[in-house]
Amino acid sequence: MGVATRIEQALTKAIDTVAVPSCPPRLVEAVRHAVFPAGARVRPRLCLAVAAACGHGDDKAADAVAASIELLHCASLVHDDLPCFDDSPMRRGVPSVHRAFGEPLAVLAGDALIILAFENLARELTATPERLGPLLLTVGASVGMPHGITAGQAWECEPHVSVEDYHRAKTGSLFAAATAAGAQVAGQDAELWRVVGDRIGEAYQVADDLRDVAASAQEVGKPVGRDAVLNRPSAAGELGVDGAVDRLRQLVKGAVDAIPPCPGSDQLAEVLMAEARNIMPKGLAQRAA
């Protein structure tokens, strides 16, 4: 079974456990709308790639961890699109959750996805309780305070923030969780892998900043030009397009260089390089090569 299929099946399984007849049906619809259609699924694919590189063969546990990380990412997108933040009408090429279901249900759907992510971990890793506690701490730290995606979003409410700190919290933290948790589920040292996620996560945010200035809304599936409108910290705004492209290249190289010794290190390096190519705006891909 391919990685993409494994991820979609794990996400479907997690949602099906709570999408029961006694649950408010429009809440279920809003949750499904937030998770499907699939986005790039970069974070769960990275988690599975690290687990595979470490020689892990327990697909069920790895799939559950990857799915929980993606559920948290989807929750963050629902909240990020709300009128109090980006007020985005589109996400992944379809109406954002608050545009499709209203603001109250969007808030509740995002909250429900966060809770479901942790329920899914607890449910699927009951057979290996010695791994569950460390994984809960790794994943929880990536979404909370002081350095998780909640803190990253909160930096937008502060008068001053460095682009690096903003990127590391808002985007890099969940990528760091993906690599650390992928290693943990394989029984490896999470801390050795965290820097790989930090760097590829920051690279992804730099690419997102570049997409905001150099891509079309059709290409990225959401409005562009929002960083300038909302006065957001941006690598493209601070470094210029060429400087941001160079920063992206350095970060990807740093992520590859940081891969700890493992059976699948060469294959993982290829995955990281492919991801870097995929996240670049089409018009800038050659410049970053």
C-alpha positions in Angstrom: 0.0 0.0 0.0 1.4 3.4 -0.9 2.1 6.2 1.6 -0.7 8.4 0.3 -3.3 5.7 0.6 -2.1 4.9 4.1 -2.5 8.5 5.2 -6.0 8.9 3.7 -7.1 5.6 5.3 -5.7 6.6 8.7 -7.4 10.0 8.5 -10.7 8.4 7.5 -10.5 5.9 10.2 -9.9 8.5 12.9 -12.9 10.7 11.8 -15.1 7.6 11.5 -14.6 6.9 15.1 -16.4 10.1 16.1 -18.8 10.6 13.1 -21.6 8.6 14.7 -25.3 9.2 14.4 -25.5 10.9 17.8 -23.0 13.6 16.7 -24.3 16.9 15.3 -24.3 16.1 11.5 -23.2 19.6 10.3 -20.2 19.4 12.7 -19.2 16.1 11.1 -19.6 17.7 7.7 -17.4 20.6 8.7 -14.7 18.4 10.1 -14.7 16.3 6.9 -14.6 19.5 4.8 -11.5 20.6 6.8 -9.6 17.4 6.2 -10.8 16.4 2.7 -10.0 17.0 -0.2 -6.4 16.3 0.6 -3.8 18.9 0.6 -0.1 18.1 0.1 0.0 16.0 3.3 3.6 17.1 3.6 3.8 16.6 7.4 2.4 13.1 7.6 4.5 12.0 4.6 7.6 13.4 6.3 6.7 11.5 9.5 6.3 8.2 7.7 9.5 8.8 5.7 11.5 9.3 8.9 9.9 6.2 10.5 10.8 4.2 7.3 14.3 5.6 7.2 14.8 4.4 10.8 13.7 0.9 9.8 10.3 0.9 11.4 7.9 -1.7 10.2 4.8 -1.1 12.4 2.5 0.6 9.9 -0.4 0.9 12.2 1.4 3.0 14.9 3.3 5.1 12.3 0.1 5.8 10.4 -1.8 6.9 13.5 1.0 9.3 14.5 1.1 10.7 11.0 -2.7 11.1 10.8 -2.8 12.9 14.2 -0.2 15.4 13.0 -2.2 16.1 9.9 -5.4 16.5 11.9 -3.6 19.2 14.0 -2.4 20.9 10.8 -6.0 20.9 9.4 -7.3 22.4 12.6 -4.7 25.2 12.4 -5.8 26.0 8.9 -9.5 26.2 9.9 -8.6 28.7 12.7 -6.1 30.6 10.5 -8.8 31.2 7.9 -11.2 32.7 10.4 -12.3 36.4 10.0 -10.3 37.3 13.2 -7.1 36.1 11.5 -6.8 35.9 7.7 -10.5 36.0 6.8 -9.6 33.7 3.8 -12.5 32.7 1.6 -10.7 29.7 0.1 -8.5 26.8 1.2 -7.2 24.0 -1.0 -9.3 25.3 -3.8 -12.6 25.1 -2.0 -14.5 27.4 0.3 -12.9 27.7 3.7 -14.8 26.1 6.6 -16.2 29.3 8.0 -17.4 30.3 4.5 -19.0 26.9 3.9 -20.5 26.3 7.4 -20.4 29.6 9.3 -17.9 31.0 11.9 -19.3 29.2 15.0 -19.1 25.7 13.4 -15.6 26.5 12.0 -14.3 27.3 15.5 -15.9 24.1 16.8 -14.6 22.0 13.9 -11.1 23.3 14.6 -11.4 22.5 18.3 -12.8 19.0 17.5 -9.9 18.2 15.2 -7.4 19.1 17.9 -9.1 16.9 20.4 -9.5 14.1 17.9 -5.7 14.1 17.1 -4.9 13.2 20.7 -7.8 10.7 21.0 -6.5 9.0 17.9 -3.0 8.7 19.4 -4.3 7.3 22.6 -6.6 4.8 20.9 -4.2 3.5 18.3 -1.1 3.2 20.6 -2.7 1.4 23.5 -0.6 -1.7 22.7 2.6 0.3 23.2 2.0 2.5 26.2 5.7 3.1 26.7 5.7 5.0 23.4 2.4 6.8 23.9 3.6 9.2 26.7 6.7 10.5 24.9 4.7 10.9 21.6 1.9 12.9 23.4 4.6 15.2 24.7 6.2 15.6 21.4 3.0 16.3 19.5 1.5 18.4 22.3 4.6 20.7 22.4 4.3 21.3 18.7 0.8 22.9 19.0 0.9 24.7 22.3 3.0 27.1 24.3 5.7 28.4 24.3 7.0 27.4 20.8 4.1 25.5 19.1 1.8 26.7 16.3 -0.5 28.4 18.8 2.4 30.6 19.9 3.3 31.1 16.3 -0.2 32.5 15.6 0.0 34.6 18.7 3.2 36.3 17.4 0.9 37.9 14.8 -0.7 39.8 17.6 2.6 41.2 18.9 4.1 44.6 17.8 7.5 43.1 17.0 8.7 39.6 16.0 11.7 38.3 14.0 10.8 36.4 10.9 12.9 33.4 12.1 11.1 33.1 15.4 7.7 33.5 13.7 8.5 30.8 11.1 10.0 28.4 13.7 6.8 28.5 15.8 4.0 28.8 13.3 5.3 26.4 10.8 8.5 24.7 11.9 7.2 23.3 15.1 4.8 20.9 13.5 7.4 19.8 11.0 9.8 19.2 13.9 7.1 17.1 15.6 6.7 15.1 12.3 10.4 14.1 12.2 10.7 13.7 16.0 7.6 11.5 16.2 8.6 9.5 13.2 11.8 8.7 15.0 10.1 8.0 18.3 7.6 5.5 16.8 10.6 3.7 15.4 12.2 3.7 18.9 14.9 6.2 18.0 16.0 9.4 19.8 13.5 12.2 18.9 15.9 15.0 19.7 18.4 14.0 17.1 15.7 14.3 14.4 14.1 17.5 15.6 16.6 19.8 13.7 15.7 18.1 10.4 12.1 19.1 10.9 13.0 22.5 12.1 14.9 23.3 8.9 12.5 21.7 6.4 9.6 23.4 8.2 11.3 26.8 8.0 12.0 26.1 4.3 8.4 25.3 3.8 7.3 28.7 5.3 9.9 30.6 3.2 8.4 28.8 0.2 4.9 29.8 1.4 6.1 33.4 1.6 7.4 33.2 -1.9 4.1 31.7 -3.1 2.3 34.6 -1.6 4.2 37.0 -3.8 5.1 34.9 -6.9 2.2 32.4 -7.4 -1.4 32.6 -8.4 -4.4 31.8 -6.2 -5.2 28.9 -8.6 -1.8 27.4 -8.0 -1.9 27.6 -4.2 -5.6 27.1 -3.7 -6.0 30.2 -1.5 -5.7 34.0 -1.9 -2.3 35.5 -2.4 -0.8 38.8 -1.4 -2.1 38.5 2.1 1.2 38.9 3.9 1.6 42.5 2.7 -2.1 43.3 3.3 -2.0 42.0 6.8 1.6 43.3 7.5 2.8 39.8 8.3 6.5 38.8 8.9 7.7 37.5 5.5 11.0 36.1 4.2 10.1 37.5 0.8 9.4 40.9 2.2 12.5 41.0 4.4 15.0 39.3 2.1 13.5 40.0 -1.4 12.6 37.2 -3.7 16.2 36.2 -4.6 17.3 36.4 -1.0 14.3 34.2 0.1 15.1 31.6 -2.7 18.7 31.5 -1.4 17.5 31.1 2.2 15.2 28.2 1.1 18.1 26.5 -0.6 20.3 26.8 2.5 17.6 25.4 4.7 16.9 22.4 2.6 20.7 21.6 2.5 20.8 22.1 6.2 17.9 19.6 6.7 19.6 17.0 4.5 23.0 17.5 6.3 21.2 17.1 9.7 19.8 13.6 8.9 21.2 11.3 11.6 22.8 8.0 10.6 20.1 5.5 9.7 19.4 2.7 7.3 17.4 4.9 4.9 19.3 8.2 5.0 19.9 8.4 1.3 16.2 7.7 0.5 15.1 10.3 3.0 17.5 12.9 1.6 15.8 12.3 -1.8 12.4 12.8 -0.2 13.4 16.1 1.3 14.8 17.4 -2.0 11.7 16.4 -3.8 9.5 18.2 -1.2 11.6 21.3 -1.7 10.9 21.2 -5.4 7.2 20.6 -5.0 6.6 23.5 -2.6 8.3 26.2 -4.8 6.1 28.4 -7.0 6.5 27.1 -10.6 8.0 30.3 -11.8 10.8 30.1 -9.2 11.5 26.4 -9.2 14.4 26.7 -11.7 15.9 29.5 -9.7 16.0 27.4 -6.5 17.5 24.3 -8.2 
